[in-house]
Amino acid sequence: MLASLATWWANTSSTEILWLSVGFGAQLMFSMRFLIQWIASEKARASIVPETFWYFSFVGGAMLLVYAIYRVDPVFIMGQATGLLIYSRNIYFIWKNKQ
């Protein structure tokens, strides 16, 4: 298995490794929103969606959209673009209600 990994690493361009890093980083950012929501809900002992959930959603979704565009994956692109509209709208409501 280590030999296969070493072969893959040797045959993969640094650009591809960079994009894989972006993809994994984006997925981590996107997943953080669930951790934050879980912690907030545990503290409140009720289902809570904290404001930071939407910021992580937006940043993670934007990063995943960039990665999907690089991969030229129309299904992934459509899903992330649609999500960004929803996240943006929720952030707009949050900011509007703070004024």
N, C-alpha and C positions, 0 to 999 in steps of 0.2 A: 504494500500500500504506500509506503514512504517513497518507493521508487517511482510509482505512478504520479504521486504528488510532485516529486522533484522534476519529472519529465514535463508535467503540465506547466509548472512554474517556469521552466527553461524555455518552453515553446510559446508562452503567453507574453504578448507585448506589454510594455510598461503602461501604455495608454489603456489597454484593456484592464489591467490590474487597477489602475486609477479609477476607471469607471465602475468596476466591481466594488471598490472601496466606497465610492459615492453611493451606489445602490444599497450596500449594507448599512452605511451611515444613515441614509434616508429611511430605511426600514426601521432602524433603531429609534430614530427621532419620531417616526410615526407611531411606533409601539409605546413610546414613553407616555403618550396620552392616556393609555389604558392604566398604566401604573399610577399615574396622578389621579385619575378618576377613582380607582380602587381605594387609594389611601384616603382621599377626601370622603368617600362614602363610608369607609370604616370609622373615621373620626366622627362623622355626623350620625352614624348608625341609621343612615337613609341613603337612597340613591341620589347622588349629587353629581352635577357636571360643572366642575370649576372652570373659571375663565381661562386658565392656562391650558385646559384641554383643547380649546379652539385654536390657541396659538401653536401648540405642538401639531395639531391637525393640519393647520395651514402650512407651516414650515416643512413638515414631513411630506405632505401632499405635493408641495411645490418641488421639493427635491426628487420625489419619486416621479413626478411629471417630466422633469429634465432627464432623468435616467430612462424613462419610457420613450421619450423622443429620441434619445441616443440609440436605443435598441430598435427603434422604428416598429413599435408594437401598438397598433391602432386600438386594440381592446384596452390595454393598459393606459394609453394616452386618454382615451375617452373617459375611463373610470376616474382617473386622477383629476382631469380637467373639470368634470362634473362635481367632484368632491370639493375642489377649490372654490367653486361658486357657493356651495353651501357653507363652507367654513368662513368665507369672506362675508357672507350675509350675517352670520351669527356674530362675527367680530364687529360688523357695522352696528348691529343692535346693541351690543355691549357698550361701544363707544357712545352711541346716541343716548343711551340711558344714563351715562355718567355725566352728561352735560346738564 
